[in-house]
Amino acid sequence: MQQFFLSTWRSGFRNRMFFAVFVLGVLLVGLAYLSASFSPRQPRTVALDVGLSGLRFSLVLFAITLIQDLVGREIEQRSVVLTLSYPVHRAAYLFGRYAGVLALIGVGAMILGLLLWIAVMMSGLHYDQQFRHRTGSAVLVGGRRYMD
């Protein structure tokens, strides 16, 4: 299972689509920073809303392109037939690939989330909002508001 995880990890970073979608995510975070300038009130809240929407879009696009590229390339090159002919359980193959894709998506989400947090903190420095926003665990936990 570990060799399939490492194979997915390496091929994900070698893939051009990884960097293309990552650049798209960075551009969407930049768009969130710029959108805060158009808000007469609560620029950090606007930046956070637009940034979270951009993160959702770019991470879903990243997952779809990554899985399509990895699985599609293996089927096209017929390397999946050779891989499954080894004396390894198919479940180990699937779980290794799945864990590799999850790890790549997790790394992308952490980096883009950190960039969004920096963009939100930098936006609206000259304006004190009436309500402070929480960018910690309240954003991660579903169902909680991210405003006080």
Helices and strands as residue ranges (DSSP letters): H 2-14, H 16-35, G 36-38, H 43-77, H 79-84, H 90-122, H 137-140
